């Protein structure tokens, strides 16, 4: 889905980023590496974990997100000491569909990429794939110039491939629920390569969902198993992640524990559409109060390996802990995953292999963010996996306007700071974010 902070990620997730300092798919207030160094990444000596005061502050900030117009907000913070703090707040009208709880399932969008990258790197460790393999070796004839595009380039978004979401009009119609076409991964790639590459492979960074759809096909080709099976057998099963699964396009998510997701109706969406999104673009779904439609049942198969995971805050924390502590990858492959490239010019964040190194006001963290129709999510951890944080809001465009954007930014910053055990810095004036051109 869309992507990050002030003027960053023109080519991220779906195309809708938070206005102001946080792009709806990106997140935290941007700060410089020097700011992060000054804030530090470790709790001051003697400081307790998530204190009652921290928890009360997070509850207040989550309620402010709802009061600003969002359908709900969920935050889970574990600072590595004792019980995690978990908070859910919800607009009263949304309770008629589903009562939001901290244990709910949530579509986590582009956080999917971290799990897909983990599977790819496990196969590298088993000598079934190499990061230097050209995509042409595994998917012959599917991607033009595939002999010059390596698996590493797909993983770190330096392939130059166009970003199909939201760039392709046909795919965008399905993504917004205007049609119910069942796209196969190969059809999605075919739609993408109708567009010219953005640059020669390996020369720049530009976020591309298409690259991860190709990686999903590579994993299936190398193993003879579906991507859904691979994630279940290699990650979700061994870690006992009971709320985590890939929706593979042949089915729909019908779990009663799935949080309902919402998008503004056509009249409320029009003012917050970014330049480049066709006028008249709107999400389809049953009407709800406060100018929303229920987007829960929109077809998910435009994202697949790029963004169709369902999970929960607790499950994802367990995954992040296992990943960063070396439980899922050998040291050599974890080091590769954390080998980063610069993102857009002026953006202090860096991208590894399905994992982002993000600079926040309280220190540097690792993780990803994601969007699916009706859902925005942010999952981060420290370098060891001991500390974790998740913030989930059941909308994308519902937090793009100035007031909900600022409220969401404040919640994200406070949650990360609480995770790291650092005081939340005094907010600085927000800077308008440019519209991302990718998803």
C-alpha positions in Angstrom: 0.0 0.0 0.0 1.1 3.6 0.1 3.9 4.7 2.1 5.7 6.9 4.5 6.5 10.3 6.0 7.0 13.8 4.7 7.5 13.7 1.0 8.8 10.2 1.1 8.0 7.1 -0.8 6.5 8.3 -4.0 6.2 4.7 -5.0 4.8 2.9 -2.0 1.8 0.7 -1.3 -1.4 1.8 -2.7 -1.0 5.5 -3.4 -2.7 7.0 -0.5 -0.4 8.4 2.1 -1.1 10.2 5.3 -1.3 13.9 4.7 1.0 16.1 6.8 4.0 14.3 8.4 2.7 10.8 8.0 1.7 9.2 4.8 -1.2 6.9 5.3 0.9 4.0 4.6 4.0 5.5 5.9 4.0 6.7 9.4 6.0 8.5 11.9 7.2 12.0 11.9 10.3 12.2 9.9 13.4 13.1 11.7 17.0 13.1 10.8 19.6 10.4 11.8 21.1 13.0 14.1 17.7 13.4 15.8 17.4 9.7 16.3 20.9 9.5 17.7 20.1 12.2 20.2 16.9 10.5 21.3 18.7 7.1 21.6 17.2 3.7 21.2 17.5 2.4 24.7 15.5 3.3 27.8 17.1 5.5 30.3 18.7 3.6 33.2 16.2 2.6 35.8 13.1 3.4 33.8 10.3 0.9 34.1 8.5 -0.7 31.1 5.2 0.5 29.7 4.0 2.5 32.7 0.5 3.2 33.7 1.1 6.8 32.6 2.4 5.6 29.2 -0.7 3.4 28.8 -3.1 6.2 29.7 -1.4 8.5 27.2 -1.7 5.9 24.5 -5.4 5.4 25.3 -6.0 9.1 25.1 -4.2 9.4 21.8 -6.1 6.4 20.4 -9.3 8.0 21.3 -8.2 11.2 19.6 -7.7 9.3 16.4 -11.3 8.2 16.6 -12.6 11.6 17.7 -10.8 13.0 14.6 -13.0 10.8 12.4 -11.3 7.4 12.1 -13.5 4.3 12.6 -11.2 2.9 15.2 -7.6 2.5 16.5 -5.7 -0.4 18.0 -2.3 -0.2 19.6 -0.1 -2.9 21.2 3.2 -2.1 22.8 5.7 -4.5 24.4 8.9 -3.0 25.7 10.3 -6.4 26.6 9.5 -6.1 30.3 6.3 -7.8 31.5 2.9 -7.7 30.0 2.2 -5.8 26.8 0.0 -2.8 26.8 -3.0 -3.3 24.5 -5.6 -0.7 23.7 -8.6 -0.6 21.3 -10.9 2.4 20.7 -13.8 2.5 18.2 -16.4 4.9 16.8 -19.8 4.0 18.2 -21.3 3.6 14.8 -18.7 1.0 13.8 -19.7 -1.3 16.7 -22.9 -2.2 14.9 -20.7 -4.2 12.4 -18.0 -5.6 14.8 -16.7 -4.7 18.3 -13.0 -3.9 17.9 -10.7 -5.8 20.3 -7.0 -6.1 20.7 -7.1 -9.8 19.6 -8.9 -9.1 16.3 -7.6 -10.2 12.9 -6.5 -7.4 10.6 -5.5 -7.2 7.0 -1.9 -6.0 7.2 -1.2 -5.1 3.6 2.4 -4.6 2.7 3.7 -6.1 6.0 3.2 -9.2 3.9 6.4 -8.4 2.2 8.5 -9.2 5.3 7.0 -12.7 5.5 7.5 -13.3 1.8 11.1 -12.1 2.0 11.7 -14.4 5.0 10.5 -17.4 2.9 12.8 -16.4 0.0 15.8 -16.0 2.4 15.0 -19.4 4.0 15.2 -20.9 0.5 18.5 -19.1 -0.1 19.9 -20.6 3.1 18.8 -24.0 1.8 20.7 -23.4 -1.5 17.4 -23.6 -3.5 17.7 -20.0 -4.5 20.4 -17.4 -4.8 19.9 -13.6 -4.4 21.9 -13.2 -7.6 19.5 -15.4 -9.6 17.9 -13.5 -12.5 14.1 -13.6 -12.4 14.3 -15.0 -15.9 15.8 -18.2 -14.5 12.6 -18.9 -12.5 9.9 -17.1 -14.6 11.1 -17.4 -18.2 9.6 -14.9 -20.5 7.3 -13.3 -17.9 9.2 -10.1 -17.3 11.0 -8.2 -20.0 14.7 -7.8 -19.4 14.3 -10.5 -16.7 17.9 -11.6 -17.2 19.1 -8.3 -15.8 16.7 -8.3 -12.7 17.9 -10.3 -9.8 15.9 -11.6 -6.8 17.8 -9.1 -4.6 16.5 -6.3 -6.8 13.0 -7.5 -6.4 13.4 -7.7 -2.7 14.9 -4.3 -2.1 12.8 -2.4 -4.8 15.7 -1.6 -7.1 14.3 -3.6 -10.1 12.8 -0.6 -11.9 9.5 -2.4 -12.3 6.5 -0.2 -12.5 4.2 -0.2 -9.4 0.9 -1.9 -10.4 -1.0 -0.6 -7.4 -2.3 2.0 -7.9 -0.7 2.7 -11.2 -2.7 0.4 -13.5 -6.3 1.6 -14.0 -7.7 -1.9 -14.5 -6.1 -3.2 -11.3 -7.2 -0.1 -9.4 -10.8 -0.8 -10.3 -10.6 -4.2 -8.6 -8.6 -2.8 -5.7 -11.4 -0.4 -4.9 -14.1 -2.9 -5.3 -15.6 -1.5 -8.5 -15.3 -4.9 -10.1 -14.8 -8.4 -8.8 -12.3 -9.7 -11.3 -10.2 -12.6 -10.0 -6.6 -11.7 -11.1 -4.0 -14.4 -11.1 -0.4 -13.4 -10.2 0.7 -13.8 -13.8 -2.1 -11.6 -15.0 -1.0 -8.9 -12.5 2.5 -9.1 -13.8 1.3 -8.9 -17.4 -0.7 -5.8 -16.5 2.4 -4.3 -15.0 4.8 -4.9 -17.9 2.4 -3.0 -20.2 4.0 0.0 -18.6 7.5 1.1 -19.2 10.2 0.3 -16.6 11.0 3.2 -14.4 14.8 2.9 -14.7 17.5 0.3 -15.6 17.6 -2.6 -13.1 19.8 -1.9 -10.0 20.3 1.8 -10.6 17.7 3.3 -8.2 15.1 2.6 -5.6 11.4 2.7 -6.3 8.8 0.8 -4.3 7.1 -1.9 -6.4 4.3 -4.3 -5.4 4.9 -6.1 -8.7 8.3 -7.3 -7.6 6.8 -9.1 -4.7 4.2 -10.7 -6.8 7.0 -12.1 -8.9 8.8 -13.3 -5.7 5.8 -15.2 -4.7 5.8 -17.0 -8.0 9.5 -17.7 -7.7 9.0 -19.3 -4.3 6.2 -21.5 -5.7 8.3 -22.5 -8.6 11.4 -23.4 -6.5 9.4 -25.5 -4.1 6.3 -26.9 -5.8 4.2 -25.6 -3.0 1.7 -22.7 -2.9 2.9 -19.5 -1.2 0.1 -19.8 1.3 1.3 -23.3 2.2 4.9 -22.1 2.5 4.0 -19.3 4.9 1.9 -21.7 7.0 4.5 -24.5 7.0 7.6 -22.3 7.5 6.4 -19.4 9.7 2.8 -19.4 11.0 2.7 -23.1 12.0 6.1 -23.3 13.8 5.4 -20.0 15.6 1.8 -21.0 16.5 0.4 -17.9 14.8 -3.3 -18.9 14.8 -4.6 -15.6 13.3 -2.0 -15.3 10.5 -2.6 -16.6 7.0 -2.3 -15.5 3.3 -5.5 -14.9 1.4 -4.4 -16.3 -2.0 -7.1 -14.9 -4.3 -9.2 -18.0 -4.6 -11.0 -17.3 -1.4 -12.2 -14.5 0.8 -11.6 -13.7 4.4 -14.7 -14.7 6.3 -13.4 -15.0 9.9 -15.7 -13.5 12.5 -12.6 -12.1 14.2 -11.7 -10.0 11.2 -11.9 -6.3 12.0 -14.3 -4.5 9.6 -12.4 -2.0 7.4 -13.9 1.3 6.0 -13.2 3.9 3.4 -14.8 7.3 2.9 -17.7 7.3 0.5 -17.4 9.0 -2.9 -18.2 12.5 -1.7 -15.9 12.3 1.3 -13.1 10.6 -0.7 -12.9 13.1 -3.5 -11.2 15.9 -1.4 -8.5 13.6 -0.1 -7.5 11.8 -3.3 -3.9 12.5 -4.2 -3.0 13.9 -7.6 -2.6 11.2 -10.1 -5.5 9.1 -8.8 -8.2 9.4 -11.5 -11.1 11.7 -10.6 -14.2 9.7 -9.6 -12.2 6.9 -8.0 -14.3 5.5 -5.2 -14.5 2.4 -3.1 -17.6 0.1 -3.4 -19.4 -1.2 -0.3 -22.4 -0.9 1.9 -23.0 2.6 3.2 -22.2 3.4 6.8 -22.6 6.5 9.1 -20.1 9.3 9.2 -19.5 9.3 5.4 -18.0 5.8 5.2 -18.6 2.6 3.3 -17.8 -0.9 4.6 -14.8 -2.1 2.5 -14.3 -5.4 4.4 -15.4 -7.7 1.6 -13.5 -6.0 -1.2 -11.6 -8.5 -3.4 -8.0 -8.9 -2.0 -6.4 -10.7 -4.9 -4.8 -7.6 -6.5 -2.1 -7.7 -3.7 -1.3 -11.4 -3.1 2.4 -11.8 -2.2 2.7 -8.0 -2.0 0.0 -7.4 0.6 -2.8 -10.0 1.3 -1.8 -11.3 4.7 -4.2 -11.4 7.6 -2.8 -11.3 11.1 -3.2 -9.9 14.6 -1.0 -7.5 16.7 0.0 -10.3 19.0 0.9 -12.7 16.1 2.9 -10.1 14.3 4.9 -9.3 17.5 5.7 -13.0 17.8 6.8 -13.0 14.2 9.0 -9.9 14.5 10.6 -11.3 17.7 11.4 -14.6 16.0 12.7 -12.9 12.9 15.0 -10.4 14.6 16.3 -12.9 17.2 17.4 -15.4 14.5 14.8 -18.0 15.1 13.6 -17.9 11.4 16.8 -17.1 9.5 20.5 -18.1 9.9 22.9 -15.2 10.7 24.1 -14.8 7.1 20.5 -14.4 5.7 19.4 -12.1 8.5 22.4 -9.9 7.8 21.4 -9.8 4.1 17.8 -8.9 5.1 19.2 -5.9 7.1 21.5 -4.8 4.3 19.7 -1.6 3.1 19.6 0.8 0.2 18.6 4.4 0.4 15.0 5.2 -0.3 13.8 8.5 -1.9 16.0 11.5 -1.8 15.8 13.3 1.5 14.2 10.4 3.2 16.3 9.1 6.2 14.7 5.7 6.1 16.4 2.7 4.3 15.0 -0.5 2.8 16.5 -3.9 3.2 15.1 -7.2 1.9 11.4 -6.9 2.8 12.3 -5.0 5.9 12.6 -1.2 6.5 15.0 0.6 8.8 12.9 3.5 10.0 14.2 6.6 11.7 11.7 7.9 14.3 11.8 10.7 16.9 12.7 8.2 19.6 15.3 6.1 17.7 15.7 3.7 14.8 13.4 0.7 14.5 12.9 -2.1 12.0 9.7 -3.3 10.4 7.1 -2.4 7.8 3.8 -0.7 7.3 0.9 -1.7 5.1 -2.5 -0.9 3.6 -5.3 -2.9 2.2 -8.8 -1.5 1.3 -10.1 -0.4 4.7 -6.9 -1.1 6.7 -3.7 0.7 7.6 -1.1 -1.0 9.8 2.4 -0.3 11.2 4.6 -3.0 12.9 8.0 -2.2 14.3 10.6 -3.8 16.6 14.1 -3.0 17.9 17.2 -4.6 16.4 16.9 -7.6 18.7 13.2 -8.3 18.4 12.7 -8.0 22.2 10.6 -4.9 21.9 7.6 -4.7 19.5 4.8 -2.2 18.6 1.8 -2.4 16.4 -0.7 0.3 15.5 -3.7 -0.6 13.4 -6.4 1.8 12.0 -9.3 0.4 10.0 -9.1 2.8 7.1 -6.7 4.2 4.6 -8.2 7.5 3.3 -10.1 8.1 6.5 -6.9 9.4 8.1 -5.6 11.4 5.2 -7.2 14.8 6.1 -5.2 17.1 8.4 -6.9 16.4 11.7 -6.9 12.6 11.6 -3.5 12.5 10.1 -2.0 14.5 12.9 -3.8 12.4 15.5 -2.5 9.2 13.9 1.0 10.6 13.7 0.9 11.5 17.4 -0.3 7.9 18.3 2.4 6.3 16.2 5.2 8.4 17.7 4.0 7.8 21.2 3.7 4.1 20.7 7.2 3.7 19.3 8.6 5.9 22.1 6.9 3.8 24.7 8.3 0.6 23.1 11.8 2.0 23.2 11.3 3.4 26.7 12.0 7.0 25.7 10.0 10.1 26.4 7.9 11.3 23.4 9.5 14.4 21.9 7.5 17.6 21.7 5.7 17.6 18.4 7.1 19.9 15.6 5.0 21.6 13.0 3.8 19.1 10.4 5.0 19.3 6.8 2.6 18.5 3.9 3.4 15.2 2.3 3.6 14.9 -1.4 1.3 12.3 -3.0 3.0 9.0 -3.5 2.8 7.6 -7.0 2.9 4.0 -6.1 1.3 1.6 -3.6 
